[in-house]
Structures are given as C-alpha cells and as structure tokens.
Amino acid sequence: MDRKPVHLAVYDTLADWETGHAVAYLARGGFEVRTVGVGRESVTTIGGVRIQPDVALDEVRAEESSLLILPGADLWDSGDELAPFARAARGFLDAGTPVAAICGATAGLAREGLLDDRAHTSAVSFYLAATGYQGGDHYVDADAVTDRAADGTGALVTAGPTEPVAFAREVLGLLGVFEGEVLDAWYRLFHDSDAGAYAVLEAAGK
C-alpha cells in the first residue's frame, strides 16, 4: 500500500521516551517516518541524542502527510520557540490530516486555541489551565484521548508524559496499523506486561 509519510517533529529538549513506541510500530507497519525541525540544523534531545531533521517545517505540506506527531519538550514551557509547530498543527487539522501531541506539546496546542472545542487530555488539567486556554470543559481524565472531529478537520490525539504506550495505541489504531483485539493485545503486552497477549500478536503475524 502506498502510504503518505508520518512527520515527527524534532527540537532541542525533546522527550526521548514519549514517541518511541508509536514511531517504531508505525515504521514496522509500513509508514515512512520523516523528522521535521524548525530548520535543518541538528537538535539534541533530553537524553543527549542528536537528530538531523529530514526536512524543515516550512517544507512540509499537510496534504502530503498521514500524521504530524508533536513530542513533549522543555521548550514548550519556556517560551515561544516551538509555537511554529503549534501553528503547523492548525494547518494539518484544517486540511483533515491528524495530529498527535503528548506532554508539553498539548500545552502548545492549548495556547494555539486548538483544544478549546475538542476532547483532549494532558499531564493534569491544571497544567493546561495555566495556559489560559478556554477548553477546560473538554478535558478528559484519561491516559490518552482521540477526538475525531465531525466537521471534516483532522483527528487529534493527546496524552500525558507518563503514557507513551497509550499514546501509541491511539496513534496505531487511528492509522490502522493494529485494530480490534490485536490492538488491545499490543497494548496489554507493552503497558501491562501481559504475557498472554503475545499469543494474540503471534497468531496475527504481528
């Protein structure tokens, strides 16, 4: 199947642990993962890993992507340096292309006004409330949330920093990498260390 690539935003202080499960299994599921920086200069994650972006943000077109993933990073809460990624997320959603944000990236989307009218989650409700956003009534106390808008805009996945596996579950289900009992088994294996789930994945050839 000819699939559009998935775009993974990368920037200094990126939280290494938050998108690993999602990215690895998107790639294993046949999606090309392309890293996107503000520019093409290398960035350094919280863990000290240097990443050379494949493309610059202004080179990415929402209609040519399957998904934009926004990891958390210290920079989301220390200024406006990552605001261009939140603005890009608006363009993706308006074009009908999904966006997945975790940890600090949810605050970036809140500041951009993208969570005012959509179901979402984050680390805790008061973390987003501190941004001054207007979406408190749509906050869901859950590991991860997928809002599938009925107005033609793209689906939006959100999660808190301690839920990389739940985040991945939502992303993998959204893009059809895993479905039904296979998706549930994948989650139980990696989130709950349920050894019995492995048999389901093995039977499904996953």
C-alpha positions as CSV (number, residue, x, y, z in Angstrom):
1,M,0.0,0.0,0.0
2,D,1.3,3.5,-1.0
3,R,1.1,5.5,2.3
4,K,1.9,9.1,2.9
5,P,4.8,9.5,5.4
6,V,4.3,10.3,9.0
7,H,6.1,13.5,10.2
8,L,7.8,13.5,13.6
9,A,8.6,17.0,15.0
10,V,12.1,17.2,16.5
11,Y,13.6,20.0,18.6
12,D,16.0,20.6,21.4
13,T,15.0,19.1,24.7
14,L,12.6,16.6,23.0
15,A,11.5,13.9,25.5
16,D,13.0,10.8,24.1
17,W,10.7,8.3,25.8
18,E,7.4,9.7,24.6
19,T,7.1,8.7,21.0
20,G,9.3,5.6,20.7
21,H,6.6,3.0,20.7
22,A,4.5,4.9,18.3
23,V,7.3,5.7,15.8
24,A,8.7,2.2,15.9
25,Y,5.4,0.4,15.2
26,L,4.4,3.0,12.6
27,A,7.6,2.2,10.7
28,R,7.1,-1.6,11.2
29,G,3.5,-1.1,9.9
30,G,4.8,0.3,6.6
31,F,4.9,4.1,7.2
32,E,8.0,6.2,6.4
33,V,8.8,8.4,9.4
34,R,10.3,11.7,8.5
35,T,11.8,14.0,11.1
36,V,10.9,17.7,10.9
37,G,12.8,20.6,12.5
38,V,12.2,24.3,12.5
39,G,15.1,24.3,10.1
40,R,17.5,21.6,9.1
41,E,20.0,22.2,11.9
42,S,20.6,19.2,14.2
43,V,18.8,19.1,17.5
44,T,19.6,17.4,20.8
45,T,17.0,15.5,22.9
46,I,16.8,15.4,26.7
47,G,18.8,12.2,26.6
48,G,21.6,13.8,24.6
49,V,20.7,12.2,21.3
50,R,21.5,14.3,18.3
51,I,19.0,14.3,15.4
52,Q,19.4,15.7,12.0
53,P,16.0,16.7,10.7
54,D,15.0,15.2,7.3
55,V,13.1,18.3,6.4
56,A,12.3,21.8,7.6
57,L,8.9,22.7,8.9
58,D,8.1,25.1,6.0
59,E,8.8,22.3,3.6
60,V,6.1,20.0,4.9
61,R,2.6,20.0,3.3
62,A,-0.3,18.7,5.4
63,E,-1.9,17.1,2.3
64,E,1.3,15.1,1.7
65,S,1.3,13.6,5.3
66,S,-0.5,10.9,7.2
67,L,0.1,12.4,10.6
68,L,2.1,15.1,12.5
69,I,3.5,13.9,15.8
70,L,4.5,16.5,18.4
71,P,6.5,15.2,21.3
72,G,6.9,16.9,24.6
73,A,10.0,19.1,25.3
74,D,11.2,21.5,27.9
75,L,11.0,24.3,25.3
76,W,7.2,24.1,25.1
77,D,7.1,25.7,28.6
78,S,10.0,28.1,28.3
79,G,9.0,30.5,25.5
80,D,7.6,30.7,22.0
81,E,10.3,28.8,20.2
82,L,8.1,25.9,19.4
83,A,5.0,27.9,18.5
84,P,5.6,27.4,14.8
85,F,4.8,23.7,15.3
86,A,1.5,24.5,17.0
87,R,0.6,26.8,14.1
88,A,1.5,23.9,11.8
89,A,-0.8,21.6,13.7
90,R,-3.6,24.0,13.0
91,G,-2.9,23.8,9.3
92,F,-2.8,20.0,9.5
93,L,-6.1,19.7,11.3
94,D,-7.7,22.2,8.9
95,A,-6.5,20.1,6.0
96,G,-8.0,17.0,7.5
97,T,-4.7,15.5,8.5
98,P,-4.4,14.0,12.0
99,V,-2.2,15.4,14.7
100,A,-0.9,13.6,17.8
101,A,0.5,15.6,20.7
102,I,1.9,14.4,24.0
103,C,3.1,16.1,27.2
104,G,4.2,19.7,26.7
105,A,3.0,19.7,23.1
106,T,-0.6,19.6,24.5
107,A,0.1,23.0,26.2
108,G,1.4,24.3,22.9
109,L,-1.8,23.3,21.2
110,A,-3.8,24.8,24.1
111,R,-2.0,28.2,23.6
112,E,-2.9,28.0,19.9
113,G,-6.5,27.5,20.7
114,L,-6.7,24.0,19.2
115,L,-8.1,22.4,22.4
116,D,-10.8,24.9,23.1
117,D,-13.5,22.8,21.4
118,R,-12.1,19.3,21.3
119,A,-11.9,16.4,23.7
120,H,-8.4,16.1,25.0
121,T,-6.1,15.2,27.9
122,S,-2.6,16.1,29.1
123,A,-0.5,15.6,32.3
124,V,-3.1,17.1,34.5
125,S,-6.0,19.6,33.9
126,F,-4.4,22.5,35.8
127,Y,-1.3,22.2,33.7
128,L,-3.3,23.2,30.6
129,A,-5.4,25.7,32.7
130,A,-2.3,27.6,33.3
131,T,-2.0,28.4,29.6
132,G,-5.3,30.5,29.8
133,Y,-7.0,28.3,27.2
134,Q,-10.8,28.0,27.0
135,G,-11.1,24.3,26.7
136,G,-11.3,23.1,30.3
137,D,-14.8,21.7,29.8
138,H,-13.4,19.4,27.2
139,Y,-10.6,18.0,29.3
140,V,-10.9,14.2,29.8
141,D,-9.1,12.5,32.7
142,A,-7.7,9.5,30.7
143,D,-4.4,8.0,29.6
144,A,-4.9,9.2,26.0
145,V,-7.7,10.7,24.1
146,T,-8.6,10.7,20.4
147,D,-11.0,13.4,19.2
148,R,-12.5,12.5,15.8
149,A,-14.0,15.8,14.7
150,A,-17.3,15.7,12.8
151,D,-16.6,18.9,10.9
152,G,-14.0,17.4,8.4
153,T,-10.9,18.6,10.3
154,G,-8.3,16.0,11.2
155,A,-8.4,13.7,14.3
156,L,-6.5,14.8,17.3
157,V,-4.7,12.5,19.7
158,T,-3.4,13.8,23.1
159,A,-1.7,12.2,26.1
160,G,0.3,13.0,29.2
161,P,4.0,12.4,29.6
162,T,3.7,9.1,31.5
163,E,1.6,7.4,28.9
164,P,3.7,6.7,25.8
165,V,2.1,3.3,25.3
166,A,-1.4,4.6,25.5
167,F,-0.4,7.4,23.1
168,A,1.0,4.8,20.7
169,R,-2.2,2.7,21.0
170,E,-4.3,5.7,19.9
171,V,-1.9,6.5,17.0
172,L,-1.6,3.0,15.8
173,G,-5.4,2.5,15.9
174,L,-6.0,5.8,14.2
175,L,-3.8,4.9,11.2
176,G,-4.9,1.3,11.1
177,V,-1.6,-0.4,11.9
178,F,-3.4,-2.5,14.5
179,E,-7.2,-2.9,15.1
180,G,-9.6,-4.7,17.4
181,E,-8.2,-7.5,19.6
182,V,-4.7,-7.2,18.1
183,L,-4.5,-3.5,19.1
184,D,-5.8,-4.4,22.6
185,A,-3.2,-7.3,22.8
186,W,-0.4,-5.0,21.8
187,Y,-1.4,-2.5,24.5
188,R,-1.7,-5.2,27.1
189,L,1.7,-6.6,26.2
190,F,3.6,-3.3,26.4
191,H,1.6,-1.5,29.0
192,D,0.7,-4.3,31.4
193,S,3.4,-6.9,30.6
194,D,0.6,-9.4,29.9
195,A,2.5,-12.4,28.5
196,G,-0.8,-13.9,27.3
197,A,-1.2,-11.0,24.9
198,Y,1.9,-12.2,22.9
199,A,0.0,-15.2,21.7
200,V,-2.6,-13.0,20.1
201,L,0.0,-10.9,18.3
202,E,1.9,-14.1,17.2
203,A,-1.3,-15.6,15.8
204,A,-1.9,-12.4,13.9
205,G,1.6,-12.3,12.5
206,K,2.5,-9.2,14.4
